[in-house]
Amino acid sequence: MPSVSPEWGIEPGDALLLCTDGFWVPLREAEMEGTLAHAAIAADWLARLVELRSQREPTLLDNDNYTAIGVRVAAEAKL
């Protein structure tokens, strides 16, 4: 089972992207951060990144498969 080390200091609002190089190589870090800033949920963030990735040079994209998982840490619900 995956776990997060407490020394990472993950807080509400943080996001994690676990992906293969086939996913992130065609993207720029600024694009990843910018799309995250405008996404309400992780699924929206990933959808936009996939869209950006598909706009890149087709020969680059056809030579690699890719997988990505995005996680956005939500604030704790107060009861």
Short mmCIF file of the C-alpha atoms (twelve columns), coordinates in Angstrom:
data_MODEL
# 
_entry.id   MODEL 
# 
loop_
_atom_site.group_PDB 
_atom_site.id 
_atom_site.type_symbol 
_atom_site.label_atom_id 
_atom_site.label_alt_id 
_atom_site.label_comp_id 
_atom_site.label_asym_id 
_atom_site.label_seq_id 
_atom_site.Cartn_x 
_atom_site.Cartn_y 
_atom_site.Cartn_z 
_atom_site.pdbx_PDB_model_num 
ATOM 1  C CA . MET A 1  0.000   0.000  0.000   1 
ATOM 2  C CA . PRO A 2  1.418   3.456  -0.882  1 
ATOM 3  C CA . SER A 3  2.272   5.724  1.985   1 
ATOM 4  C CA . VAL A 4  3.512   9.273  2.404   1 
ATOM 5  C CA . SER A 5  6.469   10.044 4.563   1 
ATOM 6  C CA . PRO A 6  5.574   12.669 7.206   1 
ATOM 7  C CA . GLU A 7  8.778   14.633 6.580   1 
ATOM 8  C CA . TRP A 8  7.392   15.672 3.195   1 
ATOM 9  C CA . GLY A 9  5.177   18.164 4.964   1 
ATOM 10 C CA . ILE A 10 2.159   17.650 2.706   1 
ATOM 11 C CA . GLU A 11 -0.553  20.162 3.487   1 
ATOM 12 C CA . PRO A 12 -4.069  20.965 2.264   1 
ATOM 13 C CA . GLY A 13 -3.909  22.439 -1.221  1 
ATOM 14 C CA . ASP A 14 -0.748  20.541 -2.212  1 
ATOM 15 C CA . ALA A 15 -0.775  18.356 -5.304  1 
ATOM 16 C CA . LEU A 16 1.223   15.326 -6.377  1 
ATOM 17 C CA . LEU A 17 1.816   14.056 -9.904  1 
ATOM 18 C CA . LEU A 18 3.075   10.499 -10.251 1 
ATOM 19 C CA . CYS A 19 3.805   9.790  -13.899 1 
ATOM 20 C CA . THR A 20 6.064   8.138  -16.415 1 
ATOM 21 C CA . ASP A 21 8.565   10.061 -18.497 1 
ATOM 22 C CA . GLY A 22 6.328   9.518  -21.519 1 
ATOM 23 C CA . PHE A 23 3.829   11.802 -19.830 1 
ATOM 24 C CA . TRP A 24 5.972   14.647 -18.525 1 
ATOM 25 C CA . VAL A 25 8.761   14.914 -21.117 1 
ATOM 26 C CA . PRO A 26 6.625   16.812 -23.685 1 
ATOM 27 C CA . LEU A 27 5.382   19.222 -20.996 1 
ATOM 28 C CA . ARG A 28 7.066   22.205 -19.393 1 
ATOM 29 C CA . GLU A 29 7.120   22.618 -15.633 1 
ATOM 30 C CA . ALA A 30 5.425   26.017 -15.972 1 
ATOM 31 C CA . GLU A 31 2.557   24.344 -17.858 1 
ATOM 32 C CA . MET A 32 2.127   21.752 -15.135 1 
ATOM 33 C CA . GLU A 33 2.034   24.438 -12.446 1 
ATOM 34 C CA . GLY A 34 -0.177  26.798 -14.442 1 
ATOM 35 C CA . THR A 35 -2.784  24.170 -15.245 1 
ATOM 36 C CA . LEU A 36 -2.839  23.098 -11.608 1 
ATOM 37 C CA . ALA A 37 -3.530  26.668 -10.493 1 
ATOM 38 C CA . HIS A 38 -6.650  26.749 -12.688 1 
ATOM 39 C CA . ALA A 39 -7.979  23.258 -11.917 1 
ATOM 40 C CA . ALA A 40 -10.646 22.658 -9.314  1 
ATOM 41 C CA . ILE A 41 -9.838  18.960 -8.970  1 
ATOM 42 C CA . ALA A 42 -6.996  16.621 -9.947  1 
ATOM 43 C CA . ALA A 43 -9.024  15.091 -12.799 1 
ATOM 44 C CA . ASP A 44 -9.360  18.526 -14.440 1 
ATOM 45 C CA . TRP A 45 -5.629  19.097 -14.029 1 
ATOM 46 C CA . LEU A 46 -4.743  15.782 -15.670 1 
ATOM 47 C CA . ALA A 47 -7.241  16.302 -18.498 1 
ATOM 48 C CA . ARG A 48 -5.615  19.619 -19.389 1 
ATOM 49 C CA . LEU A 49 -2.127  18.109 -19.231 1 
ATOM 50 C CA . VAL A 50 -3.206  15.281 -21.545 1 
ATOM 51 C CA . GLU A 51 -4.625  17.896 -23.923 1 
ATOM 52 C CA . LEU A 52 -1.356  19.861 -23.893 1 
ATOM 53 C CA . ARG A 53 0.639   16.680 -24.382 1 
ATOM 54 C CA . SER A 54 -1.444  15.711 -27.413 1 
ATOM 55 C CA . GLN A 55 -0.639  19.077 -29.048 1 
ATOM 56 C CA . ARG A 56 3.099   18.343 -29.113 1 
ATOM 57 C CA . GLU A 57 5.114   16.886 -31.974 1 
ATOM 58 C CA . PRO A 58 3.215   13.713 -32.998 1 
ATOM 59 C CA . THR A 59 6.356   11.668 -33.688 1 
ATOM 60 C CA . LEU A 60 7.568   12.284 -30.130 1 
ATOM 61 C CA . LEU A 61 4.248   11.168 -28.685 1 
ATOM 62 C CA . ASP A 62 3.821   8.079  -30.833 1 
ATOM 63 C CA . ASN A 63 7.080   6.569  -29.599 1 
ATOM 64 C CA . ASP A 64 6.200   6.339  -25.932 1 
ATOM 65 C CA . ASN A 65 3.323   5.243  -23.776 1 
ATOM 66 C CA . TYR A 66 2.370   7.208  -20.705 1 
ATOM 67 C CA . THR A 67 0.641   6.892  -17.372 1 
ATOM 68 C CA . ALA A 68 -0.209  9.573  -14.828 1 
ATOM 69 C CA . ILE A 69 -1.960  9.871  -11.502 1 
ATOM 70 C CA . GLY A 70 -2.735  13.225 -9.935  1 
ATOM 71 C CA . VAL A 71 -3.633  13.802 -6.306  1 
ATOM 72 C CA . ARG A 72 -4.802  17.049 -4.790  1 
ATOM 73 C CA . VAL A 73 -4.816  17.222 -0.997  1 
ATOM 74 C CA . ALA A 74 -8.106  18.618 0.276   1 
ATOM 75 C CA . ALA A 75 -8.649  20.501 3.494   1 
ATOM 76 C CA . GLU A 76 -10.027 18.448 6.343   1 
ATOM 77 C CA . ALA A 77 -13.775 18.639 6.734   1 
ATOM 78 C CA . LYS A 78 -14.818 20.336 9.948   1 
ATOM 79 C CA . LEU A 79 -17.769 18.757 11.713  1 
# 
